[in-house]
Amino acid sequence: MSLVRPLSLIAAMAVLALGVLALLILPVRAQDASVSMENVAFVPSSVTISEGDTVTWTNNDGDVPHNVTSTDGGPLASDNLSDGENYSFTFAEPGTYAYECTIHPGMTGSVTVEAAMEDDDNGVVDDDDDAMVDDDDAVDDDTAPPATGTGTASGSGSTSGWLFMAAAVAILVAGGGFIGLRVARSR
């Protein structure tokens, strides 16, 4: 009888540890990013996001106007922004997007957009970046240069990550409740 209590406490702690482990291995989706225009510079000058995320540039440079314009004919093309005004763009395609303020040569920045993680309908999350072959010319797409996006469509992301997180939280709550119940009964 005295051995049962330590074993149930160990089992509850194992359940709690599994919940913590599940939370730690969840794929983390990049968040939307903000870039400030200040002292005639983009701060930070480079950001990394996932496809479907939005970057917002805000002019915090007093009376100095700025804009955001793609350097390579890409999709970024803001109006001139006065102090406190902002420009947002949602990146639909992976790739690297270089930009500048055309008013101030040398004021440059870049956005790196990584492929979003996708659920392959078997519960496996994959970045969909391996062994893709273009049907037209049988060239491995992984060797092609990064694409520059042309749209502003945003992705909604996968729901499997949220379901996995909910399950991990449920395991944590159950394990914590079980431990609390055992401690209360032992007193």
N, C-alpha and C positions, 0 to 999 in steps of 0.2 A: 504494500500500500504506500509506503514512503517513497518508493522508486517511481510511482506513477506521476506524482506532482512534478519532480524535476524533468521527467520526459515530456510532459505536456507543456511545460514552460519552454523547453528546448524546441519543441515543435512549433510553438507560437512564435518564438524568436526566428526560426527558420522561415516561416511564412512572412514575417516582417522583413527579413533580409531579402527574400525573393521580390517583394514589392519595391524595395529600394533599388535593387539591381535592375528591375524592369524600368523604373524611371530613369536610371542612368544610361541605359542603352537605347532609349527612344531616339529616333532620328530627329535632329533639331532643325527646324525650318528657319531660314534666315528671316529676319524681320525687315520691315520697311526701313529705309535709311533717310537721314537728313544731312544735307550739306549746307554749310553757312558760307555766304560770300562776305568776307571781311578783310580789311587791310589789303585790298586788291588781290585776293587769293581765295581759292575754294578750300574750305576746311571741313572735313579732311579732303585731300586731293584725290583719293581713290577709295571706293567702297566696293564691297562684294555682297551680292544679294542672290536670291533664288529667282528663277523665272516666275513671273506673276507678281513679284514685289514691286513696290513703288519707291522712287527716290524723290524727295522734295528739296529743292534748292530755295533758300531764303536769303534775300539781300539784307545784311546787317551792317552795311558799310556807310551809314549816314547819308550824305547827299550824293554819293557816288553811284551812278547807275551801272547795272551789270546785265548780262544775258547768258543764256546757256545754249550753245550751238554745236552740233556734231562737227568734228573736224574732217570726217570722211564721207560726208553726204548721208550720214545716218539720220535717225528720226528726231533727234533733239533740236528744237527750234523755238525758244521762248521769245516773247517780246522783251524789250528793255524793262528791267525791274527797278523800281524806286525802293528806297529804304522801307523795309517791312513787308514788301511784296514777295510772293513766292511763285514757283513753277514746279509742277509735279508731272512725272512721267512713269507709267507702268510698263515694265519691260516684259514682253511676251516671249522672247527668244533668247537662248543662251548665247553668250559671246562677250566680247570686250568692246565697250563703247567709249571712244575718246571724245572729249568735248573741250570747248574753250569759251571765253568771253571775247566776242569779236571787238568789243570796245577797248579792251586791254590786252594786247598781244603778250603772250607769255603766261597769262592766267589760264591754266589748263587743269584738267582732271580726267578721271576715267571711272567707269562703272563696269565691274566684272559680274556677269550674270551666269550663275551656275544652273545646270539642269535640275529641275525639281525632282524630288523623290516620288516614285509612283508605286502603287500597289499592283502586283501582277495577277490579281484575283486568286492567288493561292496563299495570301497572307504574307508574302515575301515582298519587302520593300527594296526597290532597285533604282539606281539613278539612270537607268536606261541608256548607259553610255558604252556598252560592250558589244563588240562584234556586229555592228550594224553595217549592212551592205546595201548600197544603192542599186536597185534593180536595173537601172538603165545602163550603167557602165561597169558594174561589178567592182567598184572601188570602195575600200573600207572608209566609211564616213568619219571614223575617228581621226583620220589623218588630214581631213579637210580643215582649212582655217576656220576660226569661229565665225558664226553667222552674225550679221548685224540686223537687229530687229527692225521691222517696219510698222508694227502696229502698237496699239495701246490696250489690247485685250488683256484682262487679268485672269489668272487661273484661280480656281477655288481650292486646290490642293486635295490631298487624299484624306478620306475619313478614317482610314484604318489606324493612323497615328493617334487620333483622338480616342478611338475605341480601346486601343492598347493602353493609353494613359488612364482612361477610366477604369480599366481592369486592374492596373497597377495600384491606383488609389484605393479601389475596393479591397485589394489584398492587404494594403497597409492598414486600412481601417479595421478590417476583420482581425488581423494579427494583433493590432493594438488593443482592440476590445477583448480579445481572448486573453491577452496578458493581464489586462486590468481585472478581468473576471477572476483569473487564477490568483492574483495578488489579493483581491478582496476576500476570496474564499479561504485563503490561507491564514487570515488574521483572526 
